[in-house]
């Protein structure tokens, strides 16, 4: 699956990507024999396994893009994938406001001690909304727990539940009203089949209710049919002033230029695997992800817990999972990863007792300029990003400690004050 990163010894680095995937099938690369040559394979149509694309001519195929750079840093600074897509289809995008969101599914609605039952009901929703208001987090996401969606029925398989109604015990109108009174807006997670069945009716309702956006999950395909559905959903969402996150989806191809309401896409093994994988997600994986998957565009990542441990103390847990690594490394990931809807996926009391929470909540979710300072795939990465007059820089390493010299020659003439967050 793309993107593919290749080291060219003595020459530099190369990456293979695709861009402007429109009414077409996603591309994969395969090595059919031992010679090392790669050939393309298109995702087949589900109704015709021997056919990838059906269309009337003339019909544009996607861009096949190969980036070259003597230094891996240059690949990180490229926005060519974005520029190969059509300009924005949204005439006035001023309603699109990137920002952080809570996401209780990751911690399994865990909490230390509260006077109500945790889970999909009104009490926990208000509790999270209060936390958002306290720390300046603009969005709270309603999702699912114990295999059940906020709108009822099993998460998988989808069985037809109505995405305009909350489960028994979840007073959706009251949650939306309470959020509005606190200056917080609600986002709604849903299975893609639930969206497909109900979005023509539901999305206009969401706009009337003041819902900020939707998170669409479990597409798990990039055949022509699914690619076309995703674009149709983005257009309907834009018509109703809803932002979109795609989870359980193929890597992006720059579509967020045409539809800037597409805040990010997953297409990556991320920290949700700390819930069930015995190995956990090692810090080196995050370093690799930043220099491979992130070349394709913004990525949705279950970020946020500051409860990090060394590898020998890690064990997976569905409720309140741990992560491998340090709090400063987690803070750095909010700068290193391009992510326009960063999650704060841990539970409120864990944040309230940690001194880094205020700094984490303050990291911008969108940037005016990016400079890659250090990039060695699989080993270390350091990225600086500018928001207004402030520069934020984040550095992440694998399991090995390193000392880095970070060039700051890109700063304008003047005097700067640095706030430095690092592990003890």
C-alpha positions as CSV (number, residue, x, y, z in Angstrom):
1,X,0.0,0.0,0.0
2,X,1.1,3.5,-0.7
3,X,3.0,5.6,0.2
4,X,6.2,3.6,-0.4
5,X,9.5,5.1,1.0
6,X,12.7,3.8,-0.6
7,X,16.3,4.5,0.4
8,X,18.6,5.0,-2.6
9,X,22.1,4.4,-1.2
10,X,24.5,7.2,-2.2
11,X,21.7,9.1,-3.9
12,X,19.0,9.9,-1.3
13,X,15.4,9.0,-0.7
14,X,12.4,8.4,-2.9
15,X,8.6,8.1,-2.2
16,X,5.9,6.7,-4.4
17,X,2.4,8.2,-3.9
18,X,-0.8,8.8,-5.8
19,X,-2.8,12.0,-6.0
20,X,-6.3,13.2,-7.2
21,X,-7.9,9.8,-6.8
22,X,-11.3,10.6,-8.4
23,X,-13.8,8.0,-9.6
24,X,-11.0,5.5,-9.8
25,X,-9.5,2.6,-7.9
26,X,-6.6,2.9,-5.4
27,X,-3.2,1.6,-6.4
28,X,-1.0,-1.0,-4.7
29,X,2.5,-2.1,-5.6
30,X,3.5,-5.8,-5.8
31,X,6.7,-7.6,-6.6
32,X,5.7,-10.6,-8.7
33,X,9.1,-12.2,-8.8
34,X,12.6,-12.1,-7.3
35,X,13.9,-9.5,-9.7
36,X,12.9,-6.6,-7.5
37,X,10.7,-4.8,-10.1
38,X,7.4,-3.4,-8.8
39,X,4.1,-3.6,-10.7
40,X,0.9,-1.8,-10.0
41,X,-2.3,-3.4,-8.9
42,X,-5.7,-1.7,-8.7
43,X,-8.3,-2.3,-6.0
44,X,-11.0,-4.4,-7.7
45,X,-14.7,-3.5,-7.7
46,X,-16.6,-5.6,-5.1
47,X,-19.3,-6.4,-7.6
48,X,-16.9,-7.4,-10.4
49,X,-13.6,-8.8,-8.9
50,X,-11.9,-8.9,-12.4
51,X,-12.6,-5.2,-13.0
52,X,-11.1,-2.2,-11.3
53,X,-12.6,0.8,-13.1
54,X,-15.8,1.4,-15.1
55,X,-16.2,4.8,-16.5
56,X,-17.3,6.8,-19.6
57,X,-14.5,8.3,-21.7
58,X,-12.9,10.7,-21.5
59,X,-11.9,9.8,-17.9
60,X,-8.9,11.1,-15.9
61,X,-6.7,8.6,-14.1
62,X,-5.0,9.7,-10.8
63,X,-1.5,11.2,-10.7
64,X,1.3,8.7,-10.0
65,X,3.8,10.7,-8.1
66,X,7.5,9.9,-7.4
67,X,9.3,12.3,-5.0
68,X,13.1,12.4,-4.8
69,X,15.3,14.1,-2.2
70,X,18.9,13.9,-1.3
71,X,17.8,14.3,2.3
72,X,14.6,12.7,3.8
73,X,13.7,16.1,5.2
74,X,12.8,17.4,1.8
75,X,10.1,14.8,1.4
76,X,8.5,15.9,4.6
77,X,8.3,19.5,3.4
78,X,6.7,18.7,0.1
79,X,3.1,19.5,-0.5
80,X,3.0,18.2,-4.1
81,X,0.3,15.6,-3.3
82,X,-2.0,18.4,-2.2
83,X,-1.2,20.6,-5.2
84,X,-2.1,17.9,-7.7
85,X,-5.7,18.0,-6.6
86,X,-8.4,20.4,-7.8
87,X,-8.8,23.7,-5.9
88,X,-11.3,24.0,-3.1
89,X,-14.9,23.2,-4.0
90,X,-16.0,25.2,-0.8
91,X,-16.5,28.8,-1.7
92,X,-16.3,30.1,1.8
93,X,-14.4,27.7,4.2
94,X,-14.5,30.1,7.2
95,X,-16.7,27.7,9.1
96,X,-14.0,25.0,9.1
97,X,-12.1,25.3,12.4
98,X,-9.5,22.6,13.1
99,X,-9.0,21.8,16.8
100,X,-8.7,19.1,19.4
101,X,-11.3,16.6,20.4
102,X,-11.9,14.2,23.3
103,X,-12.4,10.6,22.3
104,X,-13.6,8.3,25.1
105,X,-13.6,5.1,23.1
106,X,-9.8,4.8,23.4
107,X,-9.9,4.7,27.2
108,X,-13.1,2.7,27.2
109,X,-15.0,5.4,29.2
110,X,-12.7,4.7,32.1
111,X,-12.8,7.1,35.1
112,X,-11.5,6.9,38.7
113,X,-14.6,7.9,40.7
114,X,-17.6,9.8,39.5
115,X,-21.2,9.9,40.8
116,X,-22.7,8.3,37.7
117,X,-22.3,5.2,35.5
118,X,-19.6,5.7,32.9
119,X,-20.6,4.7,29.3
120,X,-23.0,5.9,26.7
121,X,-25.3,8.1,28.8
122,X,-25.9,11.7,29.5
123,X,-23.8,12.0,32.7
124,X,-20.4,11.1,31.2
125,X,-21.1,13.2,28.1
126,X,-21.6,16.3,30.3
127,X,-18.6,15.4,32.4
128,X,-16.3,15.3,29.3
129,X,-17.9,18.6,28.0
130,X,-17.0,20.3,31.4
131,X,-13.4,19.0,30.9
132,X,-13.3,20.4,27.4
133,X,-14.5,23.8,28.6
134,X,-11.9,23.8,31.4
135,X,-9.0,23.2,29.1
136,X,-10.1,25.0,26.0
137,X,-10.7,21.8,23.9
138,X,-13.3,22.8,21.3
139,X,-14.8,19.4,20.5
140,X,-16.2,16.3,22.3
141,X,-16.9,13.2,20.2
142,X,-19.7,10.7,20.8
143,X,-18.5,7.3,19.7
144,X,-19.2,3.8,21.2
145,X,-18.2,1.4,23.9
146,X,-18.4,-2.4,24.5
147,X,-19.2,-2.9,20.8
148,X,-22.2,-0.6,20.9
149,X,-22.6,2.7,19.0
150,X,-23.9,5.9,20.5
151,X,-26.9,5.6,18.1
152,X,-27.7,2.0,19.2
153,X,-27.0,-1.4,17.7
154,X,-23.7,-3.2,17.3
155,X,-20.8,-1.1,15.9
156,X,-20.0,-4.0,13.5
157,X,-21.9,-5.2,11.7
158,X,-24.1,-2.2,11.1
159,X,-27.8,-3.3,11.5
160,X,-29.7,-0.1,10.4
161,X,-29.8,2.0,13.6
162,X,-30.9,5.6,13.1
163,X,-28.0,8.1,13.5
164,X,-30.3,10.9,14.6
165,X,-31.2,9.2,17.9
166,X,-29.1,8.4,21.0
167,X,-29.3,5.1,22.8
168,X,-31.5,4.8,25.9
169,X,-30.0,6.9,28.6
170,X,-28.2,9.3,26.2
171,X,-30.3,12.4,25.9
172,X,-28.8,13.8,22.7
173,X,-30.7,17.1,22.6
174,X,-29.7,17.8,26.2
175,X,-26.1,16.9,25.5
176,X,-26.0,19.3,22.5
177,X,-27.7,22.0,24.5
178,X,-25.3,21.6,27.5
179,X,-22.3,21.6,25.1
180,X,-23.5,24.9,23.5
181,X,-23.9,26.5,27.0
182,X,-20.2,25.6,27.7
183,X,-18.8,26.8,24.3
184,X,-18.1,23.2,23.2
185,X,-19.3,21.5,20.0
186,X,-20.2,17.9,19.4
187,X,-18.8,15.5,16.8
188,X,-20.4,12.2,15.9
189,X,-18.6,8.9,15.1
190,X,-20.4,6.4,12.9
191,X,-20.0,3.4,10.7
192,X,-19.9,4.3,7.0
193,X,-22.9,2.2,6.2
194,X,-24.9,4.1,8.8
195,X,-23.8,7.4,7.1
196,X,-24.7,6.0,3.7
197,X,-28.2,5.0,4.7
198,X,-29.1,8.1,6.7
199,X,-26.9,11.0,5.7
200,X,-29.3,12.7,3.2
201,X,-31.7,13.2,6.1
202,X,-29.3,13.3,9.0
203,X,-26.6,15.8,7.8
204,X,-29.1,18.7,7.4
205,X,-30.4,17.9,10.9
206,X,-26.8,17.9,12.3
207,X,-26.3,21.4,10.8
208,X,-29.5,22.6,12.4
209,X,-28.4,21.1,15.8
210,X,-25.0,22.7,15.6
211,X,-23.0,19.5,15.3
212,X,-19.4,20.3,14.3
213,X,-18.6,17.2,12.2
214,X,-18.6,13.5,11.7
215,X,-16.0,10.6,12.0
216,X,-16.7,7.9,9.4
217,X,-15.2,4.5,10.0
218,X,-14.8,0.9,8.7
219,X,-14.6,1.7,5.0
220,X,-11.6,-0.7,4.8
221,X,-11.5,-0.4,1.0
222,X,-10.3,1.9,-1.7
223,X,-12.1,0.5,-4.8
224,X,-13.8,2.8,-7.2
225,X,-17.2,2.4,-5.5
226,X,-15.8,3.4,-2.1
227,X,-13.7,6.2,-3.4
228,X,-16.8,7.7,-5.1
229,X,-18.8,7.3,-1.9
230,X,-16.3,9.2,0.2
231,X,-16.3,12.1,-2.2
232,X,-20.1,12.2,-2.2
233,X,-20.1,12.2,1.6
234,X,-17.6,15.0,1.7
235,X,-19.7,17.1,-0.6
236,X,-22.9,16.5,1.4
237,X,-21.0,17.3,4.6
238,X,-19.6,20.5,3.1
239,X,-23.1,21.5,2.0
240,X,-24.2,21.2,5.6
241,X,-21.1,22.8,7.2
242,X,-19.8,19.5,8.7
243,X,-16.1,18.6,9.0
244,X,-15.1,15.0,8.3
245,X,-12.5,12.5,9.7
246,X,-12.1,9.2,7.8
247,X,-11.0,6.3,10.1
248,X,-10.5,2.8,8.8
249,X,-9.6,4.2,5.4
250,X,-6.9,4.1,2.8
251,X,-4.1,6.7,2.8
252,X,-5.2,10.2,1.6
253,X,-4.4,11.4,-1.9
254,X,-4.7,15.2,-1.4
255,X,-8.5,15.3,-1.5
256,X,-8.4,17.8,1.5
257,X,-7.4,20.5,-1.0
258,X,-10.7,20.1,-2.9
259,X,-12.6,19.5,0.3
260,X,-10.9,21.3,3.2
261,X,-13.6,20.0,5.5
262,X,-11.7,16.7,5.4
263,X,-9.6,17.2,8.5
264,X,-7.6,14.0,8.5
265,X,-7.6,10.3,7.6
266,X,-6.3,7.3,9.6
267,X,-4.7,4.7,7.3
268,X,-2.1,3.9,9.9
269,X,-1.4,1.5,12.8
270,X,-1.8,3.9,15.7
271,X,-2.1,3.9,19.5
272,X,-5.4,2.1,19.5
273,X,-3.2,-1.0,19.2
274,X,-2.0,-0.5,22.8
275,X,-5.5,-1.7,23.8
276,X,-4.9,-5.3,22.5
277,X,-1.4,-5.9,21.0
278,X,1.0,-7.6,23.4
279,X,3.9,-5.8,21.8
280,X,2.3,-2.4,22.0
281,X,3.3,0.5,19.7
282,X,7.0,1.3,20.2
283,X,8.2,4.9,19.9
284,X,10.2,3.9,16.8
285,X,6.9,3.2,15.0
286,X,5.8,6.7,15.5
287,X,9.1,8.0,14.0
288,X,8.6,5.7,11.0
289,X,5.0,6.8,10.5
290,X,6.0,10.5,10.4
291,X,8.3,9.8,7.4
292,X,6.2,7.3,5.5
293,X,2.4,7.5,6.0
294,X,2.5,11.2,6.7
295,X,4.0,11.9,3.3
296,X,0.5,11.3,1.9
297,X,-1.2,13.9,4.2
298,X,-2.8,14.5,7.6
299,X,-3.2,11.4,9.8
300,X,-5.8,10.5,12.5
301,X,-3.9,9.1,15.5
302,X,-5.2,8.1,18.9
303,X,-2.9,10.5,20.7
304,X,-3.0,12.0,24.1
305,X,-2.3,9.9,27.1
306,X,0.5,11.1,29.2
307,X,0.7,7.8,31.1
308,X,3.7,6.4,29.4
309,X,5.8,3.5,30.6
310,X,9.1,1.8,29.5
311,X,8.7,-1.3,27.2
312,X,9.2,-3.8,30.1
313,X,6.3,-2.3,32.0
314,X,3.9,-2.3,29.1
315,X,0.9,-4.6,29.0
316,X,-2.2,-4.1,26.7
317,X,-5.5,-3.1,28.3
318,X,-8.8,-2.2,26.8
319,X,-9.6,0.2,29.6
320,X,-7.2,3.1,30.3
321,X,-4.4,1.6,28.2
322,X,-0.8,2.6,28.7
323,X,1.5,3.7,26.0
324,X,5.2,3.0,25.5
325,X,7.3,6.1,25.9
326,X,7.5,9.4,27.8
327,X,5.1,12.3,28.3
328,X,7.5,14.7,26.5
329,X,7.6,12.3,23.5
330,X,3.8,12.4,23.4
331,X,3.7,16.2,23.6
332,X,6.2,16.3,20.7
333,X,3.9,14.1,18.5
334,X,1.4,16.9,18.4
335,X,3.9,18.9,16.5
336,X,5.6,16.2,14.5
337,X,2.3,14.7,13.2
338,X,0.2,16.7,10.8
339,X,-3.2,16.2,12.3
340,X,-6.0,18.9,12.1
341,X,-8.3,17.1,14.6
342,X,-5.8,15.8,17.3
343,X,-7.4,13.6,19.9
344,X,-7.0,14.0,23.6
345,X,-8.0,10.4,24.0
346,X,-7.4,9.8,27.7
347,X,-9.9,10.2,30.6
348,X,-10.3,13.6,32.3
349,X,-8.9,12.9,35.8
350,X,-5.7,11.6,34.2
351,X,-5.3,14.9,32.5
352,X,-6.2,17.0,35.5
353,X,-3.4,15.6,37.6
354,X,-0.7,15.9,34.9
355,X,1.4,19.1,34.6
356,X,1.8,18.8,30.8
357,X,-1.9,18.9,30.1
358,X,-2.1,22.7,29.7
359,X,0.9,22.6,27.2
360,X,-0.7,19.8,25.3
361,X,-4.0,21.5,25.0
362,X,-2.3,24.7,23.7
363,X,-0.5,23.1,20.7
364,X,-2.2,24.4,17.5
365,X,-4.1,22.1,15.2
366,X,-3.1,23.8,12.0
367,X,0.0,25.6,10.8
368,X,1.2,28.4,8.6
369,X,4.7,27.0,7.8
370,X,6.6,23.7,8.2
371,X,10.4,23.0,8.4
372,X,11.8,19.5,8.8
373,X,14.9,19.9,11.0
374,X,16.1,16.2,11.3
375,X,14.8,13.1,9.5
376,X,16.3,9.7,9.7
377,X,13.5,7.2,8.9
378,X,13.1,4.6,11.7
379,X,15.5,6.5,14.0
380,X,14.7,10.1,14.7
381,X,12.6,13.0,13.5
382,X,12.4,16.7,14.4
383,X,9.9,19.1,12.9
384,X,9.3,22.9,13.5
385,X,5.9,24.4,12.6
386,X,4.8,28.0,12.7
387,X,1.5,29.3,13.9
388,X,1.3,33.1,13.6
389,X,4.4,34.4,15.2
390,X,5.1,31.3,17.3
391,X,7.2,28.4,16.3
392,X,6.7,25.0,17.8
393,X,9.3,22.2,17.4
394,X,9.0,18.6,18.4
395,X,11.6,15.8,18.4
396,X,11.0,12.1,18.6
397,X,13.4,9.2,18.7
398,X,13.1,5.4,18.7
399,X,14.2,3.4,21.8
400,X,17.7,5.0,21.8
401,X,18.6,8.2,23.5
402,X,20.0,10.8,21.1
403,X,21.4,14.4,21.3
404,X,20.4,16.6,18.3
405,X,21.5,19.9,17.0
406,X,18.5,21.7,15.6
407,X,19.2,24.4,13.0
408,X,17.2,27.6,13.6
409,X,18.5,29.6,10.7
410,X,14.9,29.8,9.3
411,X,13.9,32.2,12.2
412,X,13.7,35.9,11.3
413,X,16.1,38.4,12.8
414,X,15.2,39.2,16.3
415,X,15.1,37.9,19.9
416,X,13.1,34.8,20.8
417,X,12.1,33.3,24.1
418,X,12.0,29.5,24.2
419,X,9.9,27.3,26.4
420,X,11.4,23.8,26.6
421,X,9.6,20.7,27.6
422,X,11.7,17.6,28.1
423,X,11.9,14.5,30.1
424,X,13.9,14.5,33.3
